[in-house]
Structure formats: C-alpha cells, structure tokens
C-alpha cells in the first residue's frame, strides 16, 4: 500500500487509511470529526481527522510509523 512507501503522503484518501486500519484489527470510535483508532495489543492511540476526503500527511506518517514499530506491515501491502 502507498502508506508504507512514504512517497505520496498528501495523496492518501482518508477512506483508504481508515479501511487499512480496520482491516488490521483496529477498533474505531468517532467523536465529531475525530476518528479514534485503538487496538488491544498496541499502546498508542491514533486520532485522525480527514481534510475533505483526504488524510492529513502528518497523520499518514504517524500510521506508517506505528505499522513499522509494531510489525504490522505484512497486512498493509
């Protein structure tokens, strides 16, 4: 997936990022425009907000860093 490449962080659709996280077993809570993703075996919480239909580039970087740190990259391809 493009999230792991790091070459187009500004061109990732929020729905694609959301689908990736849900597919990797994250639970989602929505509070206003904030989409909060948690997973039982991961200490960090991801708090993402869409910008129109796109993901914010710095939040794509946060997701990539978390995927690499917890070795979840196999399911992200």
C-alpha positions in Angstrom: 0.0 0.0 0.0 1.1 3.6 -0.7 1.1 4.3 3.1 4.3 2.3 3.5 6.1 3.9 0.6 6.1 7.4 2.0 6.2 9.0 -1.4 2.7 10.4 -1.6 1.5 11.1 2.0 -0.5 14.1 0.7 -2.4 11.9 -1.8 -3.9 9.2 0.5 -7.6 9.1 0.7 -8.9 9.1 4.3 -11.3 6.3 3.5 -8.3 4.1 2.3 -6.4 4.8 5.5 -9.5 4.0 7.6 -10.1 0.8 5.7 -6.4 -0.3 6.2 -6.6 0.3 9.9 -9.9 -1.5 10.3 -8.6 -4.4 8.2 -5.6 -4.7 10.6 -7.9 -5.2 13.5 -8.2 -1.6 14.9 -11.4 -0.5 16.6 -12.8 2.9 15.6 -14.7 5.4 17.7 -15.9 8.6 16.1 -16.3 11.8 18.1 -17.2 14.7 15.9 -14.6 14.8 13.1 -12.1 12.7 15.1 -11.7 9.1 14.2 -10.0 7.4 17.1 -8.4 4.0 16.4 -7.3 1.6 19.1 -6.1 -2.0 19.2 -5.8 -4.1 22.3 -2.2 -5.1 21.8 -1.0 -1.6 20.8 -0.3 1.1 23.5 -0.7 4.1 21.2 -4.0 5.6 20.1 -4.4 7.1 16.6 -6.6 10.2 16.5 -7.2 11.0 12.8 -9.3 13.7 11.1 -10.0 13.9 7.4 -9.3 17.1 5.4 -12.1 17.0 3.0 -11.8 13.4 1.6 -8.0 13.2 2.1 -5.9 12.1 5.1 -3.6 14.7 6.5 0.1 14.0 5.5 1.4 14.1 9.1 -1.2 11.6 10.2 -0.3 9.2 7.3 3.3 9.4 8.7 2.0 8.5 12.2 0.2 5.5 10.8 3.3 4.3 8.9 5.5 4.7 11.9 3.0 2.7 14.0 2.7 -0.1 11.4 6.5 -0.4 11.2 7.0 -0.2 15.0 4.5 -3.0 15.7 5.5 -5.0 12.6 2.0 -4.8 11.1 3.4 -4.1 7.6 2.6 -7.6 6.3 -1.1 -6.8 6.3 -0.6 -3.4 4.8 0.7 -4.4 1.4 
